[in-house]
């Protein structure tokens, strides 16, 4: 950098022309150079002007001999006058003085005199400026202009980095004079207005709409090449596709509101309409106004679900509170699918946006839609459309019909958890036929980008705001067009892989299920799928994707099963053994709870009385149990102790100790070293006499179970029945511990999401407190399960048991058993270790346990069979999208080539437009070539993929 600032080696002559510097006019006895030209040396004033007649906006530096540095100047200050036309020479017919103009260019803002062409056939001044790469601020006698390079640069920064006009103009002021930027002429207002025109011209050129023509509805919007576009990219014969596979030709869309993209309550010019009125992504404002004034407003519908903010229960402000928008599954905003909201998301606003966006898709046979409140919105949609559009539709230019194709109504996977239980399975994209692997949250991703623009647009006038938003939406759509090929290829790869994985898993499970049950489930699934797509049949529709609410496997159920087994074997006596073991386990749990309450006793008399009452109840239960215990378990322990002797002397005998556990390969956990499940020491610190007396009552009520005994004792034949009984009951407790752990893990995730949705010290402090409480509970139940698993190992369970596996921290993730527990991304995960092979279930006797397992198996099969089906649908649709994308590229290529030929036939007047059309055609040619190289050739085949038969 310093070498670039080096002074000239001599000031005697110009290295270009050889002229003497002293022969130049007064004040020009120095050398000049351009910092934007590469490998160009110092020049005299005449040479620097001559070399920049075609580059008047380059940054010129003049060597100031007195100050000793390269001083900033420009070609206008050196006396240059920019002559337009005639190859850069002044027009011989223009005898008027040159016009002083202000030019905003990519390097700053400068004053420059301009000499326009005044010939009889000369274009207007504005047209001459555009031809020479500058955009006029006004169309009659312009005095300000902007270089197209500066406008293109700002446009790119605006779309990519959300730079606003004010900041960009201020930057150019600083580039002009970094010390006194406020002294630079401000052209913010002129540049802002010209950018509106520039955006409109670019949109028209991209859409092939002539500048003087009135664009048709949605004509300036960028369409999705992968979605079905009737008359453009639909496969021949698509109307004859069989009913179960109509989803392949369906349009999948999503509706959502955004209350950041509103407009402040400020007075604006009513004549300031959008230049893209009705031709972009917003609805036709004239038709929308007519609709609001003349269509009857539907009555408020009582909610059948939760009170969602989208139904008007939130707080809104501003002249426009936000927008409602519609996008396809590929995140393309649909033409005519955005409407400005007044207060909340009233149904009539959403109705108009939906009908407007679906005008080009009315010939389709099926629509798959998602909306946060679809459970409420879809209920009376048809009725509302008939009543609202029945009489007014004749006055709406942009609406031809309000009769929409059949709609499969879903709720986005993220928002589904906010709905009531009866809504979830009816509108879950996990289960709805034809929904593929769409998550229904496409607009949330778009809003994440568009919210960065909201701070600008809410300050704009109504027309300017719509133009800017339309431009941003088009830019997002264009970028997705260009990335469509690699995206589809990657989506197909993932879908193909997951379809094979899910099919392989469900086939493995089905081999272990009773064929009769499987056939019954398939029949029920088909019946459910037929009803769920019809909103009129939702009332009373059962939920086959989760077990009944009362289907729970607990230790009580296991106790009842063991008692039934004993009675069936004619062993009425030992039934008491079951009750004794179970009662002792209950007393153990109650003792732990009471011990924690006693230790936490705050000393108040009221609390002491309550604890005393509970302890007395505990002592009575323990006394009642002791008589049975002494005649059953204690007898077995005494019998074992009389016949066995430990290998080494042990102070703990007949109880377990660490040495005995290690010899048996049992890990030594904290809970086996005299510590509680929560890790706290069982030896309390010095306490008051009252607390010590309470703890003594609990210590007196202890009983020895097989899991407490030395291995030599518990393995004795007299202990075998009790060991088996305790193990069965401990398994029930382990099941309960896993159920509770699963619940808390899921709610912890929900709390985490809630924290991320808010901000501020108060919000985060409360959220952190709740999260910490939840983590403490999770840790407690993790240790509870690990303690129970340790006891199962002590009682003879193998360490590699497939049901009660080792629980690592990485395993502690929510297990999806209920619809409410499903989360985004679950479709890509394999089932947890809890569920897998169901062959063992067939060996169970009839009863509550068998019934529970049957419900769980059924729900598990329904969910994973639906997952398999969704992945197969995804593959089928992705392949069809590839075919449609290639057809779309070919159509657009042909369209632009035809336009170019038409323009060429009209002579030289449209020569530039002809070249532009050919450039557009080449763009689509490149995209077509890219698709042909990347897409599988099998997309030309008309067939449906089925992994169950391995045909592809």
NORKAPE-V767494 format. One record per residue. N is the residue number from 1. PSI is psi in whole degrees, -180 to 180 (999 if undefined). BURIAL is + if it has 16 or more other ideal C-beta (glycine too) atoms within 10 Angstrom, else -. D_FIRST is the distance of its C-alpha to the first C-alpha in Angstrom with 2 decimals. Layout:
# NORKAPE-V767494
[[N,PSI,BURIAL,D_FIRST] [N,PSI,BURIAL,D_FIRST]]
This chain:
# NORKAPE-V767494
[[1,-40,-,0.00] [2,-37,-,3.79] [3,-32,-,5.42] [4,-27,-,5.24] [5,1,-,6.67] [6,145,-,9.07] [7,162,-,12.68] [8,151,+,15.13] [9,-26,-,17.23] [10,155,-,20.40] [11,25,-,21.94] [12,-42,-,25.31] [13,164,-,25.30] [14,132,+,23.69] [15,-17,-,22.46] [16,-56,+,23.98] [17,-14,-,27.45] [18,2,-,27.81] [19,153,-,29.11] [20,134,-,29.05] [21,-35,+,26.78] [22,-13,-,29.64] [23,-10,-,31.88] [24,161,-,29.98] [25,162,-,31.53] [26,135,-,31.15] [27,-5,-,27.88] [28,20,+,26.11] [29,60,-,25.78] [30,-178,+,22.03] [31,157,+,19.55] [32,157,+,17.90] [33,161,+,15.39] [34,128,+,14.93] [35,-4,-,11.83] [36,-16,-,14.26] [37,141,+,15.56] [38,138,-,14.26] [39,42,-,14.59] [40,129,-,15.96] [41,-168,-,15.73] [42,145,+,16.81] [43,159,+,20.28] [44,174,+,23.13] [45,-40,+,24.39] [46,-41,+,27.07] [47,-38,+,24.91] [48,-36,+,22.26] [49,-45,+,25.24] [50,-37,-,27.05] [51,-8,+,24.22] [52,20,+,23.83] [53,-29,-,27.50] [54,0,-,27.27] [55,63,-,23.90] [56,-14,+,24.57] [57,6,+,22.40] [58,156,+,19.01] [59,116,+,16.55] [60,142,+,16.86] [61,138,+,15.11] [62,134,+,17.32] [63,119,+,16.66] [64,105,-,18.73] [65,-34,-,20.09] [66,-44,-,21.99] [67,-22,-,19.30] [68,35,-,16.61] [69,169,-,13.74] [70,112,+,13.24] [71,144,-,15.93] [72,135,+,16.61] [73,-173,-,19.66] [74,169,+,21.36] [75,-27,+,23.68] [76,-38,+,26.73] [77,-19,-,26.11] [78,3,+,26.08] [79,9,-,29.62] [80,136,+,29.25] [81,126,+,32.21] [82,115,+,32.04] [83,126,+,35.28] [84,133,+,36.47] [85,167,+,38.74] [86,32,-,39.85] [87,24,-,36.71] [88,-5,-,34.57] [89,158,-,37.11] [90,143,+,39.08] [91,127,+,42.32] [92,-18,-,45.24] [93,-2,-,47.43] [94,103,+,45.19] [95,4,-,46.19] [96,157,-,45.01] [97,152,-,42.06] [98,148,-,38.73] [99,129,+,38.19] [100,122,-,35.52] [101,161,+,33.87] [102,127,+,31.24] [103,128,+,28.94] [104,117,+,27.19] [105,-177,+,24.59] [106,-15,+,21.84] [107,-5,+,19.23] [108,-154,+,21.60] [109,131,+,24.89] [110,154,+,25.77] [111,135,-,28.94] [112,132,+,29.88] [113,139,-,33.17] [114,138,+,34.88] [115,111,+,37.81] [116,159,+,39.85] [117,134,+,42.25] [118,19,-,45.83] [119,161,-,47.80] [120,-36,-,50.98] [121,15,-,49.67] [122,149,+,46.23] [123,171,-,45.05] [124,163,-,44.61] [125,-42,+,41.54] [126,-43,+,40.39] [127,-38,-,40.93] [128,-40,+,39.00] [129,-44,+,35.98] [130,-40,+,36.17] [131,-29,-,36.54] [132,19,+,33.30] [133,22,+,31.41] [134,146,+,32.02] [135,123,+,34.46] [136,142,+,36.73] [137,-29,+,37.35] [138,161,-,40.98] [139,-3,-,43.14] [140,119,-,44.89] [141,62,-,43.07] [142,141,+,39.65] [143,-3,-,37.42] [144,142,+,34.63] [145,162,+,33.00] [146,133,+,30.38] [147,142,+,28.38] [148,-29,+,29.68] [149,-43,-,26.19] [150,-40,+,25.73] [151,-41,+,29.21] [152,-38,-,28.72] [153,-47,-,25.53] [154,-42,+,27.42] [155,-41,+,30.45] [156,-43,-,28.66] [157,-36,-,27.12] [158,-44,+,30.57] [159,-35,+,32.35] [160,-41,-,29.99] [161,10,-,28.72] [162,39,+,31.38] [163,138,+,28.98] [164,165,+,31.23] [165,-43,+,31.19] [166,-48,-,30.86] [167,-38,-,27.68] [168,-44,+,26.10] [169,-39,+,27.08] [170,-36,+,25.89] [171,-43,-,22.43] [172,-34,+,22.42] [173,-42,+,23.65] [174,-36,-,20.78] [175,-28,+,18.31] [176,-47,+,20.37] [177,99,-,20.59] [178,-20,-,19.19] [179,-43,-,21.23] [180,67,-,24.51] [181,-25,+,24.59] [182,-17,-,28.38] [183,-12,-,28.60] [184,141,+,27.34] [185,129,-,30.36] [186,123,-,31.42] [187,33,+,32.33] [188,-50,-,32.94] [189,-45,-,36.63] [190,-42,+,36.21] [191,-38,+,33.47] [192,-45,+,35.62] [193,-41,-,38.64] [194,-33,+,36.89] [195,-32,+,35.54] [196,-44,+,39.18] [197,-41,+,40.05] [198,-45,+,37.07] [199,-41,+,38.09] [200,-42,+,41.66] [201,-43,-,40.86] [202,-43,+,38.81] [203,-41,+,41.70] [204,-41,+,44.25] [205,-38,+,42.41] [206,-37,-,42.05] [207,-2,+,45.73] [208,31,+,46.98] [209,127,+,48.49] [210,152,-,48.81] [211,-32,-,47.34] [212,-7,-,50.73] [213,153,-,52.58] [214,115,-,53.50] [215,148,+,52.18] [216,172,-,54.75] [217,123,+,54.80] [218,10,+,51.83] [219,-24,+,50.74] [220,-1,+,47.08] [221,157,+,46.87] [222,122,+,45.48] [223,156,+,48.27] [224,125,+,48.25] [225,-21,+,48.87] [226,-23,+,50.54] [227,157,+,53.03] [228,122,+,56.27] [229,96,+,55.88] [230,134,-,59.39] [231,-1,-,59.49] [232,-55,+,56.07] [233,21,+,55.76] [234,140,+,59.10] [235,136,+,60.90] [236,134,-,64.15] [237,13,-,67.13] [238,-26,+,65.23] [239,-23,-,68.03] [240,4,-,70.50] [241,143,+,68.63] [242,153,-,70.95] [243,-44,-,70.96] [244,-16,-,69.53] [245,19,+,66.42] [246,-21,+,65.72] [247,-22,+,62.73] [248,-32,+,60.90] [249,15,+,60.94] [250,153,+,60.47] [251,123,+,57.63] [252,121,+,56.24] [253,167,+,54.84] [254,140,+,53.91] [255,139,+,54.45] [256,154,+,52.68] [257,157,+,51.93] [258,116,+,48.79] [259,11,+,49.28] [260,-30,-,45.61] [261,44,+,45.31] [262,-165,+,47.70] [263,137,+,47.57] [264,156,-,48.20] [265,83,-,51.42] [266,148,-,50.12] [267,132,-,51.60] [268,167,-,49.97] [269,120,-,50.98] [270,-25,-,53.75] [271,-5,-,52.89] [272,81,-,49.38] [273,161,+,50.19] [274,136,+,47.82] [275,-24,+,46.81] [276,27,+,47.32] [277,116,+,50.75] [278,-7,+,52.73] [279,-6,+,50.58] [280,-127,+,48.13] [281,-13,+,48.73] [282,152,+,50.61] [283,163,+,54.31] [284,116,+,55.76] [285,-34,+,55.89] [286,-46,-,58.98] [287,-39,+,60.88] [288,-39,+,59.81] [289,-43,-,61.06] [290,-42,+,64.34] [291,-46,+,64.68] [292,-34,-,64.24] [293,-35,-,66.70] [294,-27,-,69.43] [295,137,+,69.28] [296,135,-,71.37] [297,127,-,69.38] [298,149,+,70.46] [299,155,-,72.10] [300,132,-,70.21] [301,126,-,70.69] [302,136,-,71.61] [303,142,-,69.19] [304,3,-,70.52] [305,-151,+,67.49] [306,163,-,65.23] [307,92,-,64.14] [308,148,+,60.69] [309,-29,-,58.23] [310,-14,+,57.96] [311,18,+,61.60] [312,10,-,60.99] [313,-4,-,61.47] [314,-177,+,57.94] [315,131,-,56.59] [316,154,+,54.80] [317,165,-,53.48] [318,160,+,51.93] [319,-40,-,53.16] [320,119,+,52.04] [321,-17,+,52.09] [322,-161,+,50.26] [323,157,+,50.64] [324,134,+,52.70] [325,160,+,51.16] [326,132,+,52.29] [327,159,+,50.24] [328,178,+,51.23] [329,-15,+,50.88] [330,11,+,47.58] [331,33,+,46.10] [332,124,+,46.34] [333,133,+,47.40] [334,140,+,50.65] [335,135,+,51.12] [336,22,+,53.22] [337,14,+,53.13] [338,134,+,51.52] [339,142,+,53.51] [340,137,+,52.74] [341,148,+,54.82] [342,110,-,56.84] [343,-128,+,57.36] [344,-176,+,57.98] [345,72,+,58.12] [346,146,+,61.55] [347,-36,+,63.15] [348,-31,+,63.56] [349,-45,+,59.79] [350,-38,+,59.19] [351,-46,+,62.15] [352,-42,+,60.71] [353,-42,+,57.26] [354,-48,+,58.96] [355,-42,+,61.31] [356,-44,+,58.59] [357,-29,+,56.24] [358,4,+,59.11] [359,-39,+,60.30] [360,-3,+,58.74] [361,17,+,60.08] [362,-23,-,63.71] [363,-9,-,64.99] [364,159,+,63.79] [365,-15,-,66.49] [366,141,+,64.62] [367,139,+,61.82] [368,109,+,60.38] [369,152,+,58.99] [370,145,+,57.58] [371,142,+,57.54] [372,-33,+,57.35] [373,37,+,60.86] [374,-30,+,62.39] [375,-29,+,65.48] [376,-42,+,66.34] [377,-39,+,64.73] [378,-16,+,66.36] [379,-46,+,69.88] [380,27,-,70.88] [381,-51,+,68.13] [382,-41,-,70.54] [383,-44,-,72.88] [384,-42,+,70.18] [385,-40,+,68.86] [386,-44,-,72.38] [387,-38,-,73.10] [388,-37,+,69.80] [389,-5,+,69.24] [390,-47,-,72.89] [391,-28,-,73.44] [392,-11,+,70.01] [393,-28,+,68.52] [394,-21,-,69.94] [395,1,-,67.76] [396,116,+,64.50] [397,-32,-,62.64] [398,-6,+,60.20] [399,119,+,62.89] [400,-34,-,65.41] [401,149,-,67.03] [402,8,+,66.93] [403,105,-,68.71] [404,153,+,66.14] [405,174,-,66.57] [406,141,-,67.61] [407,127,+,65.07] [408,113,+,64.54] [409,117,+,63.36] [410,169,+,61.10] [411,137,+,59.09] [412,146,+,55.55] [413,-31,+,55.58] [414,-43,-,53.62] [415,-12,+,55.86] [416,-35,+,59.07] [417,-19,+,59.47] [418,-7,+,59.85] [419,163,+,63.03] [420,160,-,66.56] [421,-38,-,67.94] [422,-17,-,70.13] [423,-31,+,67.19] [424,-52,+,64.89] [425,-24,+,66.68] [426,-23,+,67.64] [427,18,+,64.06] [428,129,+,62.13] [429,-12,+,59.82] [430,-27,+,60.75] [431,-24,+,64.27] [432,128,+,64.40] [433,136,+,65.24] [434,0,+,62.62] [435,-8,+,59.75] [436,-142,+,58.02] [437,28,+,55.20] [438,136,+,53.86] [439,-11,+,52.96] [440,10,+,53.40] [441,31,+,50.33] [442,-42,+,48.06] [443,-27,+,47.55] [444,-36,+,46.51] [445,-37,-,43.39] [446,-41,+,42.77] [447,-33,+,43.29] [448,-32,-,40.69] [449,-45,-,38.12] [450,-24,+,39.81] [451,-24,-,40.29] [452,-19,-,36.60] [453,-17,+,37.35] [454,-36,+,40.50] [455,-28,-,39.00] [456,-51,+,37.91] [457,-27,+,40.99] [458,-14,+,43.56] [459,-10,-,42.44] [460,164,+,42.75] [461,166,+,45.82] [462,-49,+,48.06] [463,-44,+,47.09] [464,-42,+,43.34] [465,-46,+,43.55] [466,-39,+,45.41] [467,-44,+,43.03] [468,-45,+,39.98] [469,-42,+,41.85] [470,-40,+,43.18] [471,-42,+,39.71] [472,-41,+,38.54] [473,-42,+,41.70] [474,-40,+,41.21] [475,-42,+,37.66] [476,-42,+,39.02] [477,-42,+,41.83] [478,-44,-,39.63] [479,-35,-,37.44] [480,-30,+,40.64] [481,-45,+,41.99] [482,-28,-,39.01] [483,6,-,39.39] [484,-41,+,43.19] [485,-57,+,43.78] [486,-30,-,42.04] [487,-45,-,43.40] [488,-38,+,46.94] [489,-45,-,46.69] [490,-41,-,45.63] [491,-40,+,48.26] [492,-40,+,50.93] [493,-47,-,50.00] [494,-44,-,50.34] [495,-41,+,53.49] [496,-44,+,55.09] [497,-47,-,54.44] [498,-31,+,55.72] [499,-42,+,58.72] [500,-43,-,59.80] [501,-48,+,59.30] [502,-37,+,61.20] [503,-41,+,63.96] [504,-41,-,64.41] [505,-47,+,64.70] [506,-33,+,67.15] [507,-37,-,69.26] [508,-42,-,69.46] [509,-43,+,70.60] [510,-26,+,73.11] [511,-22,-,74.85] [512,6,-,75.90] [513,143,+,77.16] [514,128,-,80.74] [515,-37,-,80.93] [516,-44,-,83.13] [517,-41,-,80.67] [518,-42,+,77.81] [519,-39,-,79.72] [520,-41,-,80.53] [521,-42,+,76.90] [522,-41,-,75.79] [523,-42,-,78.43] [524,-35,-,77.35] [525,-44,+,73.71] [526,-41,-,74.58] [527,-41,-,76.69] [528,-42,+,73.92] [529,-34,+,71.34] [530,-35,-,73.71] [531,-34,+,74.26] [532,-25,+,70.79] [533,-5,+,69.41] [534,109,-,72.16] [535,-25,+,71.58] [536,-15,-,75.30] [537,15,-,76.13] [538,-32,+,73.80] [539,124,-,76.47] [540,5,-,77.92] [541,121,-,75.59] [542,164,-,75.50] [543,100,+,72.39] [544,1,+,72.74] [545,7,+,69.27] [546,154,+,70.17] [547,158,+,73.38] [548,153,-,75.80] [549,-29,-,75.07] [550,6,-,78.19] [551,94,+,77.42] [552,136,-,76.34] [553,111,+,77.15] [554,174,+,78.02] [555,-30,+,80.00] [556,-41,-,82.92] [557,-41,+,82.94] [558,-40,+,82.91] [559,-46,+,85.73] [560,-38,-,87.81] [561,-44,+,87.18] [562,-40,+,88.32] [563,-40,+,91.41] [564,-39,-,92.27] [565,-44,-,91.87] [566,-44,+,94.25] [567,-38,-,96.80] [568,-30,-,96.61] [569,2,-,97.39] [570,20,-,100.42] [571,76,-,98.93] [572,-32,-,99.59] [573,-55,-,99.57] [574,-9,+,96.04] [575,-31,+,94.70] [576,-30,-,94.93] [577,-41,+,92.56] [578,-45,+,89.86] [579,-38,+,90.44] [580,-48,+,90.39] [581,-45,+,87.09] [582,-41,+,85.51] [583,-42,+,86.93] [584,-43,+,85.70] [585,-40,+,82.16] [586,-42,-,82.37] [587,-38,+,83.62] [588,-49,-,80.72] [589,-42,-,78.20] [590,-37,+,80.10] [591,-41,+,80.25] [592,-42,-,76.47] [593,-45,-,76.00] [594,-36,+,78.64] [595,-42,+,77.23] [596,-38,-,73.83] [597,-37,-,75.58] [598,-44,+,77.72] [599,-34,-,74.80] [600,8,-,72.93] [601,129,+,76.09] [602,1,-,75.24] [603,-5,-,78.70] [604,150,-,80.02] [605,-38,-,83.69] [606,-45,-,83.12] [607,-36,-,80.66] [608,-38,+,82.99] [609,-41,-,85.87] [610,-44,-,83.90] [611,-40,+,82.85] [612,-40,-,86.44] [613,-42,-,87.69] [614,-40,+,85.17] [615,-37,+,86.01] [616,-41,-,89.69] [617,-40,-,89.17] [618,-42,+,87.20] [619,-38,-,90.01] [620,-42,-,92.62] [621,-42,-,90.69] [622,-39,+,90.17] [623,-40,-,93.87] [624,-32,-,94.88] [625,-29,+,92.64] [626,-38,+,93.75] [627,-46,-,97.27] [628,-38,+,96.03] [629,-44,+,93.33] [630,-28,-,95.87] [631,-1,-,98.10] [632,-81,+,95.38] [633,-43,+,92.11] [634,-36,-,93.49] [635,-44,-,96.42] [636,-40,+,94.08] [637,-45,+,92.01] [638,-41,-,95.19] [639,-42,-,96.47] [640,-41,+,93.26] [641,-30,+,93.18] [642,-21,-,96.76] [643,-16,-,95.99] [644,152,-,92.54] [645,132,-,91.17] [646,152,+,87.49] [647,-39,-,86.40] [648,154,-,85.36] [649,134,-,86.47] [650,128,-,84.27] [651,-26,-,84.57] [652,-19,-,83.26] [653,134,+,85.86] [654,14,+,86.88] [655,164,-,83.45] [656,154,+,80.19] [657,172,+,77.94] [658,-39,-,74.57] [659,-44,-,76.18] [660,-42,+,78.33] [661,-43,+,75.40] [662,-38,-,73.28] [663,-30,-,76.19] [664,3,-,76.48] [665,23,-,72.76] [666,126,+,72.21] [667,147,-,68.88] [668,109,-,69.27] [669,170,+,67.58] [670,-36,+,67.45] [671,-17,+,70.19] [672,1,+,72.50] [673,37,-,71.96] [674,23,-,73.77] [675,156,+,70.97] [676,171,-,70.99] [677,-36,+,69.10] [678,4,-,66.43] [679,-4,-,65.90] [680,151,-,67.68] [681,142,-,70.22] [682,-14,-,73.87] [683,104,-,74.88] [684,159,-,74.47] [685,179,-,73.91] [686,127,-,76.77] [687,177,-,78.03] [688,164,-,80.84] [689,-37,-,84.40] [690,-45,-,84.36] [691,-40,+,81.35] [692,-40,-,82.79] [693,-40,-,86.03] [694,-43,+,84.17] [695,-32,+,82.25] [696,-39,-,85.55] [697,-41,+,86.95] [698,-38,+,84.05] [699,-32,-,84.44] [700,-20,-,88.14] [701,24,+,87.44] [702,149,-,85.60] [703,150,+,86.78] [704,128,-,85.96] [705,166,+,84.72] [706,-35,+,84.38] [707,-14,+,80.62] [708,-13,+,81.41] [709,156,+,83.75] [710,149,+,83.36] [711,-36,+,82.97] [712,-29,+,86.46] [713,-50,+,87.88] [714,-20,+,85.99] [715,-1,+,86.59] [716,150,+,90.33] [717,-29,-,92.36] [718,-23,+,93.65] [719,-11,+,90.10] [720,-47,-,89.10] [721,-40,+,90.13] [722,-34,+,88.30] [723,-43,+,85.22] [724,-40,+,85.11] [725,-45,+,85.71] [726,-38,+,82.98] [727,-43,+,80.51] [728,-42,+,81.26] [729,-35,+,80.84] [730,-34,+,77.63] [731,-39,+,76.27] [732,-41,+,77.04] [733,-38,+,75.18] [734,-40,+,72.20] [735,-44,+,72.26] [736,-40,+,72.34] [737,-40,+,69.46] [738,-39,+,67.31] [739,-46,+,68.24] [740,-42,+,67.25] [741,-42,+,64.03] [742,-42,+,63.13] [743,-46,+,63.81] [744,-32,+,61.66] [745,-41,+,58.74] [746,-44,+,58.83] [747,-30,+,59.10] [748,-40,+,56.25] [749,-41,+,54.03] [750,-40,+,55.20] [751,-37,+,54.42] [752,-44,-,50.90] [753,-41,-,50.33] [754,-39,-,51.81] [755,-41,+,49.47] [756,-24,-,46.43] [757,-16,-,47.82] [758,-177,-,47.87] [759,164,-,45.67] [760,156,-,46.17] [761,-45,-,47.52] [762,-47,-,51.15] [763,-48,-,50.83] [764,-36,-,48.89] [765,-47,-,51.18] [766,-41,-,54.27] [767,-42,+,52.79] [768,-39,-,51.75] [769,-44,-,55.24] [770,-39,-,56.89] [771,-40,+,54.64] [772,-41,-,55.40] [773,-41,-,59.09] [774,-39,+,58.85] [775,-38,-,57.04] [776,-42,-,59.78] [777,-40,+,62.42] [778,-46,+,60.68] [779,-38,+,60.50] [780,-45,+,64.17] [781,-25,+,65.28] [782,-47,+,63.17] [783,-33,+,64.93] [784,-47,+,68.21] [785,-43,+,67.93] [786,-38,+,66.88] [787,-43,+,69.86] [788,-37,+,72.17] [789,-37,+,70.83] [790,-43,+,71.54] [791,-37,+,75.08] [792,-38,+,75.41] [793,-42,+,74.41] [794,-36,+,77.02] [795,8,+,79.55] [796,0,-,79.05] [797,142,+,76.18] [798,147,-,74.09] [799,-23,-,70.48] [800,26,-,69.42] [801,136,-,71.39] [802,-13,-,69.89] [803,-50,-,70.79] [804,83,+,69.77] [805,168,-,66.63] [806,132,-,64.42] [807,107,+,62.24] [808,163,-,58.63] [809,-33,-,56.14] [810,-21,-,54.34] [811,-13,-,57.68] [812,71,+,57.97] [813,152,-,56.82] [814,128,+,58.87] [815,124,+,61.46] [816,97,+,62.07] [817,-30,+,65.78] [818,154,+,65.87] [819,-36,+,64.25] [820,-19,+,62.77] [821,-8,+,60.89] [822,141,+,59.03] [823,164,+,55.28] [824,134,-,52.40] [825,-13,-,51.66] [826,-28,-,55.22] [827,-16,+,55.82] [828,1,-,53.42] [829,146,-,55.12] [830,155,-,58.11] [831,151,-,61.12] [832,173,-,61.27] [833,-10,-,63.61] [834,-35,+,66.25] [835,147,+,67.31] [836,-99,+,67.86] [837,124,-,71.23] [838,15,+,74.11] [839,-34,-,76.91] [840,-24,-,78.18] [841,-30,+,78.92] [842,-18,-,81.78] [843,-8,-,83.63] [844,145,-,83.83] [845,158,-,87.16] [846,141,-,87.58] [847,-168,-,86.69] [848,-38,+,83.96] [849,-46,+,81.58] [850,-39,-,82.13] [851,-44,+,81.67] [852,-48,+,78.36] [853,-38,+,77.03] [854,-43,+,78.19] [855,-43,+,76.31] [856,-43,+,73.15] [857,-44,+,73.46] [858,-48,+,74.06] [859,-40,+,71.06] [860,-43,+,68.87] [861,-44,+,70.01] [862,-45,+,69.56] [863,-46,+,65.96] [864,-27,+,64.92] [865,-37,+,66.82] [866,-40,+,65.04] [867,-44,+,61.72] [868,-43,+,62.72] [869,-41,+,63.71] [870,-40,+,60.47] [871,-37,+,58.44] [872,-41,+,60.72] [873,-40,+,60.30] [874,-44,+,56.54] [875,-46,+,56.63] [876,-44,+,59.00] [877,-39,+,56.90] [878,-40,+,53.57] [879,-42,+,55.12] [880,-35,+,56.48] [881,-36,+,53.13] [882,-43,+,51.62] [883,-45,+,54.33] [884,-38,+,53.80] [885,-46,+,50.01] [886,-42,+,50.42] [887,-37,+,53.12] [888,-45,+,50.92] [889,-42,+,48.07] [890,-41,+,50.65] [891,-46,+,52.17] [892,-36,+,48.92] [893,-47,+,48.02] [894,-42,-,51.44] [895,-46,+,51.26] [896,-33,+,48.07] [897,-39,+,49.28] [898,-43,-,52.51] [899,-41,+,50.65] [900,-42,+,48.63] [901,-41,-,51.90] [902,-44,-,53.54] [903,-37,+,50.70] [904,-31,+,50.69] [905,-13,-,54.42] [906,6,-,53.98] [907,-169,-,52.20] [908,-15,-,48.89] [909,-31,-,48.87] [910,24,+,47.66] [911,-43,-,45.58] [912,-41,-,42.35] [913,-34,+,44.15] [914,-45,+,45.55] [915,-42,-,42.13] [916,-40,+,40.97] [917,-40,+,44.12] [918,-35,+,43.51] [919,-41,-,39.99] [920,-41,+,41.58] [921,-40,+,44.22] [922,-35,-,41.64] [923,-47,+,40.09] [924,-29,+,43.52] [925,-43,+,44.08] [926,-43,-,41.08] [927,-39,+,42.38] [928,-45,+,45.83] [929,-40,-,44.69] [930,-41,+,42.84] [931,-42,+,46.04] [932,-35,-,48.27] [933,-30,-,46.30] [934,-33,-,46.09] [935,146,+,49.45] [936,144,-,52.60] [937,-16,-,55.02] [938,-4,-,57.82] [939,-17,+,56.72] [940,-15,-,58.96] [941,139,-,62.00] [942,102,-,63.94] [943,170,-,65.03] [944,134,+,64.61] [945,139,+,63.31] [946,116,-,65.54] [947,-19,+,64.65] [948,-26,-,68.19] [949,3,-,69.35] [950,40,-,66.16] [951,139,-,65.87] [952,999,-,62.59]]
